[in-house]
């Protein structure tokens, strides 16, 4: 994160993987501390808490004897958007009303 600040990036975007998810609290904390907007596929990044359920379910199936190659590749059936308006305001960012209207959850 310090390298991103040094290079004066405009924001941070995380990817959907267990490594990123394992550091939800730390990534959220560092982004806020360094006043960097954060976009993530994880709702928990907005709340900075939670558990990676899908990985746990796949792990349980493997421990029960399933062959990893036989497990289906999951696809999301729904998509949610959470906007942390409180953080955006603290960073001096204006969120377009149309985007707020489409959000499933707005943290005030």
DRENTILUM-594598 format. One record per atom (N, C-alpha, C): residue number from 1; residue in one letter; atom name; x, y, z. Coordinates in nm, 3 decimals. Example, Ala and Ser with C-alpha at 12.3 -4.5 7.8 and 13.67 -1.06 7.14 Angstrom:
BEGIN
<n: 1; res: a; atom: N; xx: 1.319; yy: -0.569; zz: 0.780>
<n: 1; res: a; atom: CA; xx: 1.230; yy: -0.450; zz: 0.780>
<n: 1; res: a; atom: C; xx: 1.320; yy: -0.330; zz: 0.780>
<n: 2; res: s; atom: N; xx: 1.285; yy: -0.225; zz: 0.708>
<n: 2; res: s; atom: CA; xx: 1.367; yy: -0.106; zz: 0.714>
<n: 2; res: s; atom: C; xx: 1.290; yy: 0.003; zz: 0.787>
This chain:
BEGIN
<n: 1; res: x; atom: N; xx: 0.083; yy: -0.118; zz: 0.000>
<n: 1; res: x; atom: CA; xx: 0.000; yy: 0.000; zz: 0.000>
<n: 1; res: x; atom: C; xx: 0.088; yy: 0.125; zz: 0.000>
<n: 2; res: x; atom: N; xx: 0.199; yy: 0.122; zz: 0.074>
<n: 2; res: x; atom: CA; xx: 0.285; yy: 0.241; zz: 0.078>
<n: 2; res: x; atom: C; xx: 0.341; yy: 0.273; zz: -0.060>
<n: 3; res: x; atom: N; xx: 0.367; yy: 0.171; zz: -0.140>
<n: 3; res: x; atom: CA; xx: 0.416; yy: 0.194; zz: -0.277>
<n: 3; res: x; atom: C; xx: 0.308; yy: 0.261; zz: -0.361>
<n: 4; res: x; atom: N; xx: 0.184; yy: 0.222; zz: -0.341>
<n: 4; res: x; atom: CA; xx: 0.074; yy: 0.286; zz: -0.414>
<n: 4; res: x; atom: C; xx: 0.062; yy: 0.433; zz: -0.376>
<n: 5; res: x; atom: N; xx: 0.077; yy: 0.462; zz: -0.248>
<n: 5; res: x; atom: CA; xx: 0.071; yy: 0.601; zz: -0.202>
<n: 5; res: x; atom: C; xx: 0.187; yy: 0.679; zz: -0.260>
<n: 6; res: x; atom: N; xx: 0.306; yy: 0.620; zz: -0.259>
<n: 6; res: x; atom: CA; xx: 0.424; yy: 0.685; zz: -0.312>
<n: 6; res: x; atom: C; xx: 0.407; yy: 0.719; zz: -0.461>
<n: 7; res: x; atom: N; xx: 0.343; yy: 0.629; zz: -0.533>
<n: 7; res: x; atom: CA; xx: 0.321; yy: 0.650; zz: -0.676>
<n: 7; res: x; atom: C; xx: 0.196; yy: 0.733; zz: -0.704>
<n: 8; res: x; atom: N; xx: 0.128; yy: 0.772; zz: -0.598>
<n: 8; res: x; atom: CA; xx: 0.008; yy: 0.857; zz: -0.608>
<n: 8; res: x; atom: C; xx: -0.102; yy: 0.797; zz: -0.695>
<n: 9; res: x; atom: N; xx: -0.135; yy: 0.671; zz: -0.668>
<n: 9; res: x; atom: CA; xx: -0.244; yy: 0.608; zz: -0.740>
<n: 9; res: x; atom: C; xx: -0.376; yy: 0.673; zz: -0.700>
<n: 10; res: x; atom: N; xx: -0.476; yy: 0.661; zz: -0.786>
<n: 10; res: x; atom: CA; xx: -0.605; yy: 0.723; zz: -0.760>
<n: 10; res: x; atom: C; xx: -0.698; yy: 0.635; zz: -0.677>
<n: 11; res: x; atom: N; xx: -0.669; yy: 0.505; zz: -0.670>
<n: 11; res: x; atom: CA; xx: -0.754; yy: 0.414; zz: -0.596>
<n: 11; res: x; atom: C; xx: -0.699; yy: 0.273; zz: -0.600>
<n: 12; res: x; atom: N; xx: -0.770; yy: 0.181; zz: -0.532>
<n: 12; res: x; atom: CA; xx: -0.728; yy: 0.042; zz: -0.522>
<n: 12; res: x; atom: C; xx: -0.844; yy: -0.045; zz: -0.567>
<n: 13; res: x; atom: N; xx: -0.813; yy: -0.147; zz: -0.648>
<n: 13; res: x; atom: CA; xx: -0.912; yy: -0.246; zz: -0.689>
<n: 13; res: x; atom: C; xx: -0.857; yy: -0.383; zz: -0.653>
<n: 14; res: x; atom: N; xx: -0.934; yy: -0.459; zz: -0.575>
<n: 14; res: x; atom: CA; xx: -0.889; yy: -0.593; zz: -0.538>
<n: 14; res: x; atom: C; xx: -0.955; yy: -0.696; zz: -0.628>
<n: 15; res: x; atom: N; xx: -0.899; yy: -0.815; zz: -0.628>
<n: 15; res: x; atom: CA; xx: -0.952; yy: -0.923; zz: -0.710>
<n: 15; res: x; atom: C; xx: -1.016; yy: -1.028; zz: -0.621>
<n: 16; res: x; atom: N; xx: -1.090; yy: -1.116; zz: -0.683>
<n: 16; res: x; atom: CA; xx: -1.162; yy: -1.221; zz: -0.612>
<n: 16; res: x; atom: C; xx: -1.073; yy: -1.343; zz: -0.593>
<n: 17; res: x; atom: N; xx: -1.005; yy: -1.350; zz: -0.480>
<n: 17; res: x; atom: CA; xx: -0.925; yy: -1.467; zz: -0.447>
<n: 17; res: x; atom: C; xx: -0.913; yy: -1.477; zz: -0.295>
<n: 18; res: x; atom: N; xx: -0.877; yy: -1.596; zz: -0.249>
<n: 18; res: x; atom: CA; xx: -0.871; yy: -1.618; zz: -0.104>
<n: 18; res: x; atom: C; xx: -0.760; yy: -1.539; zz: -0.037>
<n: 19; res: x; atom: N; xx: -0.651; yy: -1.514; zz: -0.108>
<n: 19; res: x; atom: CA; xx: -0.542; yy: -1.436; zz: -0.048>
<n: 19; res: x; atom: C; xx: -0.590; yy: -1.295; zz: -0.014>
<n: 20; res: x; atom: N; xx: -0.655; yy: -1.231; zz: -0.109>
<n: 20; res: x; atom: CA; xx: -0.710; yy: -1.098; zz: -0.084>
<n: 20; res: x; atom: C; xx: -0.811; yy: -1.103; zz: 0.029>
<n: 21; res: x; atom: N; xx: -0.898; yy: -1.204; zz: 0.023>
<n: 21; res: x; atom: CA; xx: -1.004; yy: -1.212; zz: 0.123>
<n: 21; res: x; atom: C; xx: -0.950; yy: -1.233; zz: 0.263>
<n: 22; res: x; atom: N; xx: -0.840; yy: -1.305; zz: 0.274>
<n: 22; res: x; atom: CA; xx: -0.781; yy: -1.328; zz: 0.406>
<n: 22; res: x; atom: C; xx: -0.733; yy: -1.199; zz: 0.471>
<n: 23; res: x; atom: N; xx: -0.716; yy: -1.096; zz: 0.393>
<n: 23; res: x; atom: CA; xx: -0.666; yy: -0.968; zz: 0.446>
<n: 23; res: x; atom: C; xx: -0.770; yy: -0.857; zz: 0.431>
<n: 24; res: x; atom: N; xx: -0.898; yy: -0.893; zz: 0.435>
<n: 24; res: x; atom: CA; xx: -1.006; yy: -0.795; zz: 0.422>
<n: 24; res: x; atom: C; xx: -0.987; yy: -0.679; zz: 0.517>
<n: 25; res: x; atom: N; xx: -0.968; yy: -0.708; zz: 0.644>
<n: 25; res: x; atom: CA; xx: -0.956; yy: -0.602; zz: 0.744>
<n: 25; res: x; atom: C; xx: -0.835; yy: -0.513; zz: 0.718>
<n: 26; res: x; atom: N; xx: -0.722; yy: -0.574; zz: 0.688>
<n: 26; res: x; atom: CA; xx: -0.598; yy: -0.498; zz: 0.668>
<n: 26; res: x; atom: C; xx: -0.604; yy: -0.411; zz: 0.542>
<n: 27; res: x; atom: N; xx: -0.654; yy: -0.467; zz: 0.432>
<n: 27; res: x; atom: CA; xx: -0.665; yy: -0.391; zz: 0.307>
<n: 27; res: x; atom: C; xx: -0.759; yy: -0.273; zz: 0.326>
<n: 28; res: x; atom: N; xx: -0.874; yy: -0.296; zz: 0.389>
<n: 28; res: x; atom: CA; xx: -0.970; yy: -0.188; zz: 0.414>
<n: 28; res: x; atom: C; xx: -0.910; yy: -0.080; zz: 0.503>
<n: 29; res: x; atom: N; xx: -0.841; yy: -0.124; zz: 0.607>
<n: 29; res: x; atom: CA; xx: -0.777; yy: -0.030; zz: 0.700>
<n: 29; res: x; atom: C; xx: -0.671; yy: 0.055; zz: 0.631>
<n: 30; res: x; atom: N; xx: -0.586; yy: -0.009; zz: 0.552>
<n: 30; res: x; atom: CA; xx: -0.479; yy: 0.065; zz: 0.483>
<n: 30; res: x; atom: C; xx: -0.534; yy: 0.161; zz: 0.378>
<n: 31; res: x; atom: N; xx: -0.637; yy: 0.118; zz: 0.307>
<n: 31; res: x; atom: CA; xx: -0.698; yy: 0.207; zz: 0.207>
<n: 31; res: x; atom: C; xx: -0.756; yy: 0.331; zz: 0.275>
<n: 32; res: x; atom: N; xx: -0.827; yy: 0.310; zz: 0.386>
<n: 32; res: x; atom: CA; xx: -0.884; yy: 0.424; zz: 0.459>
<n: 32; res: x; atom: C; xx: -0.776; yy: 0.513; zz: 0.518>
<n: 33; res: x; atom: N; xx: -0.674; yy: 0.452; zz: 0.578>
<n: 33; res: x; atom: CA; xx: -0.565; yy: 0.529; zz: 0.638>
<n: 33; res: x; atom: C; xx: -0.494; yy: 0.617; zz: 0.535>
<n: 34; res: x; atom: N; xx: -0.479; yy: 0.563; zz: 0.413>
<n: 34; res: x; atom: CA; xx: -0.409; yy: 0.635; zz: 0.308>
<n: 34; res: x; atom: C; xx: -0.502; yy: 0.712; zz: 0.215>
<n: 35; res: x; atom: N; xx: -0.630; yy: 0.720; zz: 0.255>
<n: 35; res: x; atom: CA; xx: -0.731; yy: 0.797; zz: 0.183>
<n: 35; res: x; atom: C; xx: -0.741; yy: 0.755; zz: 0.037>
<n: 36; res: x; atom: N; xx: -0.744; yy: 0.623; zz: 0.014>
<n: 36; res: x; atom: CA; xx: -0.756; yy: 0.569; zz: -0.121>
<n: 36; res: x; atom: C; xx: -0.893; yy: 0.501; zz: -0.138>
<n: 37; res: x; atom: N; xx: -0.968; yy: 0.537; zz: -0.240>
<n: 37; res: x; atom: CA; xx: -1.093; yy: 0.466; zz: -0.268>
<n: 37; res: x; atom: C; xx: -1.063; yy: 0.320; zz: -0.297>
<n: 38; res: x; atom: N; xx: -1.152; yy: 0.231; zz: -0.254>
<n: 38; res: x; atom: CA; xx: -1.131; yy: 0.087; zz: -0.268>
<n: 38; res: x; atom: C; xx: -1.252; yy: 0.025; zz: -0.336>
<n: 39; res: x; atom: N; xx: -1.227; yy: -0.049; zz: -0.444>
<n: 39; res: x; atom: CA; xx: -1.332; yy: -0.124; zz: -0.514>
<n: 39; res: x; atom: C; xx: -1.296; yy: -0.271; zz: -0.501>
<n: 40; res: x; atom: N; xx: -1.394; yy: -0.352; zz: -0.462>
<n: 40; res: x; atom: CA; xx: -1.367; yy: -0.492; zz: -0.438>
<n: 40; res: x; atom: C; xx: -1.488; yy: -0.577; zz: -0.475>
<n: 41; res: x; atom: N; xx: -1.465; yy: -0.702; zz: -0.516>
<n: 41; res: x; atom: CA; xx: -1.579; yy: -0.790; zz: -0.540>
<n: 41; res: x; atom: C; xx: -1.641; yy: -0.840; zz: -0.410>
<n: 42; res: x; atom: N; xx: -1.578; yy: -0.808; zz: -0.298>
<n: 42; res: x; atom: CA; xx: -1.626; yy: -0.856; zz: -0.169>
<n: 42; res: x; atom: C; xx: -1.705; yy: -0.749; zz: -0.096>
<n: 43; res: x; atom: N; xx: -1.827; yy: -0.782; zz: -0.064>
<n: 43; res: x; atom: CA; xx: -1.911; yy: -0.692; zz: 0.015>
<n: 43; res: x; atom: C; xx: -1.844; yy: -0.662; zz: 0.149>
<n: 44; res: x; atom: N; xx: -1.773; yy: -0.761; zz: 0.200>
<n: 44; res: x; atom: CA; xx: -1.707; yy: -0.748; zz: 0.330>
<n: 44; res: x; atom: C; xx: -1.602; yy: -0.637; zz: 0.331>
<n: 45; res: x; atom: N; xx: -1.548; yy: -0.602; zz: 0.214>
<n: 45; res: x; atom: CA; xx: -1.451; yy: -0.492; zz: 0.211>
<n: 45; res: x; atom: C; xx: -1.520; yy: -0.363; zz: 0.255>
<n: 46; res: x; atom: N; xx: -1.647; yy: -0.349; zz: 0.222>
<n: 46; res: x; atom: CA; xx: -1.721; yy: -0.230; zz: 0.264>
<n: 46; res: x; atom: C; xx: -1.749; yy: -0.234; zz: 0.414>
<n: 47; res: x; atom: N; xx: -1.767; yy: -0.353; zz: 0.466>
<n: 47; res: x; atom: CA; xx: -1.795; yy: -0.370; zz: 0.608>
<n: 47; res: x; atom: C; xx: -1.671; yy: -0.409; zz: 0.688>
<n: 48; res: x; atom: N; xx: -1.568; yy: -0.457; zz: 0.617>
<n: 48; res: x; atom: CA; xx: -1.442; yy: -0.503; zz: 0.678>
<n: 48; res: x; atom: C; xx: -1.465; yy: -0.616; zz: 0.779>
<n: 49; res: x; atom: N; xx: -1.545; yy: -0.717; zz: 0.740>
<n: 49; res: x; atom: CA; xx: -1.566; yy: -0.835; zz: 0.824>
<n: 49; res: x; atom: C; xx: -1.626; yy: -0.945; zz: 0.739>
<n: 50; res: x; atom: N; xx: -1.625; yy: -1.070; zz: 0.788>
<n: 50; res: x; atom: CA; xx: -1.693; yy: -1.177; zz: 0.717>
<n: 50; res: x; atom: C; xx: -1.614; yy: -1.305; zz: 0.703>
<n: 51; res: x; atom: N; xx: -1.667; yy: -1.399; zz: 0.623>
<n: 51; res: x; atom: CA; xx: -1.604; yy: -1.530; zz: 0.602>
<n: 51; res: x; atom: C; xx: -1.617; yy: -1.568; zz: 0.456>
<n: 52; res: x; atom: N; xx: -1.518; yy: -1.632; zz: 0.402>
<n: 52; res: x; atom: CA; xx: -1.517; yy: -1.674; zz: 0.263>
<n: 52; res: x; atom: C; xx: -1.592; yy: -1.806; zz: 0.251>
<n: 53; res: x; atom: N; xx: -1.723; yy: -1.801; zz: 0.233>
<n: 53; res: x; atom: CA; xx: -1.809; yy: -1.919; zz: 0.239>
<n: 53; res: x; atom: C; xx: -1.786; yy: -2.019; zz: 0.127>
<n: 54; res: x; atom: N; xx: -1.771; yy: -1.973; zz: 0.004>
<n: 54; res: x; atom: CA; xx: -1.759; yy: -2.066; zz: -0.109>
<n: 54; res: x; atom: C; xx: -1.636; yy: -2.154; zz: -0.096>
<n: 55; res: x; atom: N; xx: -1.523; yy: -2.095; zz: -0.058>
<n: 55; res: x; atom: CA; xx: -1.401; yy: -2.175; zz: -0.042>
<n: 55; res: x; atom: C; xx: -1.419; yy: -2.279; zz: 0.068>
<n: 56; res: x; atom: N; xx: -1.486; yy: -2.242; zz: 0.175>
<n: 56; res: x; atom: CA; xx: -1.510; yy: -2.337; zz: 0.284>
<n: 56; res: x; atom: C; xx: -1.598; yy: -2.452; zz: 0.239>
<n: 57; res: x; atom: N; xx: -1.700; yy: -2.424; zz: 0.157>
<n: 57; res: x; atom: CA; xx: -1.789; yy: -2.530; zz: 0.109>
<n: 57; res: x; atom: C; xx: -1.715; yy: -2.627; zz: 0.018>
<n: 58; res: x; atom: N; xx: -1.630; yy: -2.574; zz: -0.072>
<n: 58; res: x; atom: CA; xx: -1.552; yy: -2.661; zz: -0.159>
<n: 58; res: x; atom: C; xx: -1.453; yy: -2.744; zz: -0.078>
<n: 59; res: x; atom: N; xx: -1.389; yy: -2.683; zz: 0.020>
<n: 59; res: x; atom: CA; xx: -1.296; yy: -2.755; zz: 0.106>
<n: 59; res: x; atom: C; xx: -1.363; yy: -2.869; zz: 0.179>
<n: 60; res: x; atom: N; xx: -1.483; yy: -2.845; zz: 0.229>
<n: 60; res: x; atom: CA; xx: -1.557; yy: -2.948; zz: 0.301>
<n: 60; res: x; atom: C; xx: -1.589; yy: -3.066; zz: 0.209>
<n: 61; res: x; atom: N; xx: -1.628; yy: -3.038; zz: 0.084>
<n: 61; res: x; atom: CA; xx: -1.659; yy: -3.145; zz: -0.011>
<n: 61; res: x; atom: C; xx: -1.536; yy: -3.230; zz: -0.040>
<n: 62; res: x; atom: N; xx: -1.422; yy: -3.165; zz: -0.053>
<n: 62; res: x; atom: CA; xx: -1.297; yy: -3.239; zz: -0.079>
<n: 62; res: x; atom: C; xx: -1.261; yy: -3.324; zz: 0.041>
<n: 63; res: x; atom: N; xx: -1.277; yy: -3.270; zz: 0.162>
<n: 63; res: x; atom: CA; xx: -1.248; yy: -3.347; zz: 0.283>
<n: 63; res: x; atom: C; xx: -1.342; yy: -3.466; zz: 0.300>
<n: 64; res: x; atom: N; xx: -1.462; yy: -3.454; zz: 0.242>
<n: 64; res: x; atom: CA; xx: -1.558; yy: -3.564; zz: 0.247>
<n: 64; res: x; atom: C; xx: -1.534; yy: -3.667; zz: 0.136>
<n: 65; res: x; atom: N; xx: -1.429; yy: -3.646; zz: 0.054>
<n: 65; res: x; atom: CA; xx: -1.393; yy: -3.745; zz: -0.046>
<n: 65; res: x; atom: C; xx: -1.417; yy: -3.707; zz: -0.191>
<n: 66; res: x; atom: N; xx: -1.472; yy: -3.590; zz: -0.217>
<n: 66; res: x; atom: CA; xx: -1.496; yy: -3.549; zz: -0.355>
<n: 66; res: x; atom: C; xx: -1.363; yy: -3.524; zz: -0.426>
<n: 67; res: x; atom: N; xx: -1.359; yy: -3.556; zz: -0.553>
<n: 67; res: x; atom: CA; xx: -1.241; yy: -3.529; zz: -0.635>
<n: 67; res: x; atom: C; xx: -1.252; yy: -3.384; zz: -0.684>
<n: 68; res: x; atom: N; xx: -1.149; yy: -3.301; zz: -0.660>
<n: 68; res: x; atom: CA; xx: -1.157; yy: -3.160; zz: -0.700>
<n: 68; res: x; atom: C; xx: -1.194; yy: -3.140; zz: -0.847>
<n: 69; res: x; atom: N; xx: -1.144; yy: -3.225; zz: -0.936>
<n: 69; res: x; atom: CA; xx: -1.175; yy: -3.211; zz: -1.078>
<n: 69; res: x; atom: C; xx: -1.322; yy: -3.235; zz: -1.109>
<n: 70; res: x; atom: N; xx: -1.392; yy: -3.306; zz: -1.021>
<n: 70; res: x; atom: CA; xx: -1.533; yy: -3.336; zz: -1.043>
<n: 70; res: x; atom: C; xx: -1.627; yy: -3.228; zz: -0.987>
<n: 71; res: x; atom: N; xx: -1.574; yy: -3.134; zz: -0.911>
<n: 71; res: x; atom: CA; xx: -1.658; yy: -3.029; zz: -0.854>
<n: 71; res: x; atom: C; xx: -1.692; yy: -2.926; zz: -0.961>
<n: 72; res: x; atom: N; xx: -1.815; yy: -2.881; zz: -0.962>
<n: 72; res: x; atom: CA; xx: -1.856; yy: -2.784; zz: -1.064>
<n: 72; res: x; atom: C; xx: -1.792; yy: -2.646; zz: -1.040>
<n: 73; res: x; atom: N; xx: -1.773; yy: -2.577; zz: -1.149>
<n: 73; res: x; atom: CA; xx: -1.725; yy: -2.439; zz: -1.139>
<n: 73; res: x; atom: C; xx: -1.848; yy: -2.354; zz: -1.111>
<n: 74; res: x; atom: N; xx: -1.844; yy: -2.282; zz: -1.001>
<n: 74; res: x; atom: CA; xx: -1.959; yy: -2.202; zz: -0.963>
<n: 74; res: x; atom: C; xx: -1.968; yy: -2.070; zz: -1.039>
<n: 75; res: x; atom: N; xx: -2.088; yy: -2.029; zz: -1.068>
<n: 75; res: x; atom: CA; xx: -2.115; yy: -1.902; zz: -1.132>
<n: 75; res: x; atom: C; xx: -2.215; yy: -1.826; zz: -1.045>
<n: 76; res: x; atom: N; xx: -2.193; yy: -1.699; zz: -1.025>
<n: 76; res: x; atom: CA; xx: -2.289; yy: -1.623; zz: -0.944>
<n: 76; res: x; atom: C; xx: -2.425; yy: -1.615; zz: -1.014>
<n: 77; res: x; atom: N; xx: -2.529; yy: -1.623; zz: -0.935>
<n: 77; res: x; atom: CA; xx: -2.664; yy: -1.610; zz: -0.991>
<n: 77; res: x; atom: C; xx: -2.721; yy: -1.472; zz: -0.963>
<n: 78; res: x; atom: N; xx: -2.664; yy: -1.405; zz: -0.866>
<n: 78; res: x; atom: CA; xx: -2.706; yy: -1.268; zz: -0.837>
<n: 78; res: x; atom: C; xx: -2.582; yy: -1.183; zz: -0.811>
<n: 79; res: x; atom: N; xx: -2.596; yy: -1.056; zz: -0.829>
<n: 79; res: x; atom: CA; xx: -2.488; yy: -0.962; zz: -0.804>
<n: 79; res: x; atom: C; xx: -2.540; yy: -0.854; zz: -0.711>
<n: 80; res: x; atom: N; xx: -2.457; yy: -0.814; zz: -0.616>
<n: 80; res: x; atom: CA; xx: -2.494; yy: -0.709; zz: -0.522>
<n: 80; res: x; atom: C; xx: -2.392; yy: -0.598; zz: -0.527>
<n: 81; res: x; atom: N; xx: -2.437; yy: -0.477; zz: -0.503>
<n: 81; res: x; atom: CA; xx: -2.345; yy: -0.365; zz: -0.496>
<n: 81; res: x; atom: C; xx: -2.366; yy: -0.292; zz: -0.363>
<n: 82; res: x; atom: N; xx: -2.259; yy: -0.282; zz: -0.287>
<n: 82; res: x; atom: CA; xx: -2.261; yy: -0.209; zz: -0.161>
<n: 82; res: x; atom: C; xx: -2.171; yy: -0.087; zz: -0.176>
<n: 83; res: x; atom: N; xx: -2.220; yy: 0.028; zz: -0.139>
<n: 83; res: x; atom: CA; xx: -2.143; yy: 0.152; zz: -0.146>
<n: 83; res: x; atom: C; xx: -2.128; yy: 0.206; zz: -0.005>
<n: 84; res: x; atom: N; xx: -2.005; yy: 0.233; zz: 0.034>
<n: 84; res: x; atom: CA; xx: -1.980; yy: 0.294; zz: 0.164>
<n: 84; res: x; atom: C; xx: -1.976; yy: 0.446; zz: 0.144>
<n: 85; res: x; atom: N; xx: -2.092; yy: 0.509; zz: 0.155>
<n: 85; res: x; atom: CA; xx: -2.105; yy: 0.653; zz: 0.132>
<n: 85; res: x; atom: C; xx: -2.031; yy: 0.733; zz: 0.239>
<n: 86; res: x; atom: N; xx: -2.022; yy: 0.679; zz: 0.358>
<n: 86; res: x; atom: CA; xx: -1.951; yy: 0.746; zz: 0.467>
<n: 86; res: x; atom: C; xx: -1.802; yy: 0.762; zz: 0.431>
<n: 87; res: x; atom: N; xx: -1.742; yy: 0.654; zz: 0.381>
<n: 87; res: x; atom: CA; xx: -1.602; yy: 0.660; zz: 0.341>
<n: 87; res: x; atom: C; xx: -1.584; yy: 0.751; zz: 0.221>
<n: 88; res: x; atom: N; xx: -1.674; yy: 0.742; zz: 0.124>
<n: 88; res: x; atom: CA; xx: -1.666; yy: 0.828; zz: 0.006>
<n: 88; res: x; atom: C; xx: -1.669; yy: 0.975; zz: 0.048>
<n: 89; res: x; atom: N; xx: -1.757; yy: 1.007; zz: 0.141>
<n: 89; res: x; atom: CA; xx: -1.766; yy: 1.146; zz: 0.189>
<n: 89; res: x; atom: C; xx: -1.636; yy: 1.188; zz: 0.258>
<n: 90; res: x; atom: N; xx: -1.580; yy: 1.099; zz: 0.340>
<n: 90; res: x; atom: CA; xx: -1.455; yy: 1.129; zz: 0.410>
<n: 90; res: x; atom: C; xx: -1.340; yy: 1.151; zz: 0.312>
<n: 91; res: x; atom: N; xx: -1.347; yy: 1.084; zz: 0.196>
<n: 91; res: x; atom: CA; xx: -1.243; yy: 1.100; zz: 0.094>
<n: 91; res: x; atom: C; xx: -1.273; yy: 1.216; zz: -0.001>
<n: 92; res: x; atom: N; xx: -1.388; yy: 1.280; zz: 0.018>
<n: 92; res: x; atom: CA; xx: -1.424; yy: 1.392; zz: -0.068>
<n: 92; res: x; atom: C; xx: -1.473; yy: 1.348; zz: -0.205>
<n: 93; res: x; atom: N; xx: -1.528; yy: 1.226; zz: -0.214>
<n: 93; res: x; atom: CA; xx: -1.576; yy: 1.174; zz: -0.342>
<n: 93; res: x; atom: C; xx: -1.727; yy: 1.190; zz: -0.351>
<n: 94; res: x; atom: N; xx: -1.775; yy: 1.234; zz: -0.465>
<n: 94; res: x; atom: CA; xx: -1.918; yy: 1.245; zz: -0.490>
<n: 94; res: x; atom: C; xx: -1.964; yy: 1.119; zz: -0.562>
<n: 95; res: x; atom: N; xx: -2.067; yy: 1.055; zz: -0.511>
<n: 95; res: x; atom: CA; xx: -2.122; yy: 0.936; zz: -0.574>
<n: 95; res: x; atom: C; xx: -2.243; yy: 0.979; zz: -0.656>
<n: 96; res: x; atom: N; xx: -2.242; yy: 0.951; zz: -0.785>
<n: 96; res: x; atom: CA; xx: -2.355; yy: 0.990; zz: -0.868>
<n: 96; res: x; atom: C; xx: -2.487; yy: 0.931; zz: -0.817>
<n: 97; res: x; atom: N; xx: -2.595; yy: 1.010; zz: -0.817>
<n: 97; res: x; atom: CA; xx: -2.724; yy: 0.961; zz: -0.769>
<n: 97; res: x; atom: C; xx: -2.770; yy: 0.834; zz: -0.841>
<n: 98; res: x; atom: N; xx: -2.741; yy: 0.822; zz: -0.970>
<n: 98; res: x; atom: CA; xx: -2.783; yy: 0.702; zz: -1.045>
<n: 98; res: x; atom: C; xx: -2.713; yy: 0.578; zz: -0.990>
<n: 99; res: x; atom: N; xx: -2.588; yy: 0.591; zz: -0.948>
<n: 99; res: x; atom: CA; xx: -2.515; yy: 0.478; zz: -0.891>
<n: 99; res: x; atom: C; xx: -2.572; yy: 0.442; zz: -0.754>
<n: 100; res: x; atom: N; xx: -2.601; yy: 0.543; zz: -0.673>
<n: 100; res: x; atom: CA; xx: -2.662; yy: 0.518; zz: -0.542>
<n: 100; res: x; atom: C; xx: -2.797; yy: 0.448; zz: -0.556>
<n: 101; res: x; atom: N; xx: -2.873; yy: 0.486; zz: -0.658>
<n: 101; res: x; atom: CA; xx: -3.005; yy: 0.426; zz: -0.680>
<n: 101; res: x; atom: C; xx: -2.995; yy: 0.278; zz: -0.717>
<n: 102; res: x; atom: N; xx: -2.886; yy: 0.239; zz: -0.782>
<n: 102; res: x; atom: CA; xx: -2.867; yy: 0.099; zz: -0.823>
<n: 102; res: x; atom: C; xx: -2.808; yy: 0.012; zz: -0.713>
<n: 103; res: x; atom: N; xx: -2.754; yy: 0.072; zz: -0.608>
<n: 103; res: x; atom: CA; xx: -2.688; yy: -0.004; zz: -0.501>
<n: 103; res: x; atom: C; xx: -2.790; yy: -0.084; zz: -0.422>
<n: 104; res: x; atom: N; xx: -2.750; yy: -0.205; zz: -0.383>
<n: 104; res: x; atom: CA; xx: -2.833; yy: -0.288; zz: -0.297>
<n: 104; res: x; atom: C; xx: -2.824; yy: -0.243; zz: -0.152>
<n: 105; res: x; atom: N; xx: -2.710; yy: -0.185; zz: -0.118>
<n: 105; res: x; atom: CA; xx: -2.687; yy: -0.137; zz: 0.019>
<n: 105; res: x; atom: C; xx: -2.599; yy: -0.013; zz: 0.013>
<n: 106; res: x; atom: N; xx: -2.637; yy: 0.088; zz: 0.089>
<n: 106; res: x; atom: CA; xx: -2.556; yy: 0.210; zz: 0.102>
<n: 106; res: x; atom: C; xx: -2.527; yy: 0.227; zz: 0.249>
<n: 107; res: x; atom: N; xx: -2.398; yy: 0.228; zz: 0.282>
<n: 107; res: x; atom: CA; xx: -2.355; yy: 0.248; zz: 0.420>
<n: 107; res: x; atom: C; xx: -2.342; yy: 0.397; zz: 0.443>
<n: 108; res: x; atom: N; xx: -2.423; yy: 0.450; zz: 0.533>
<n: 108; res: x; atom: CA; xx: -2.422; yy: 0.595; zz: 0.560>
<n: 108; res: x; atom: C; xx: -2.329; yy: 0.628; zz: 0.673>
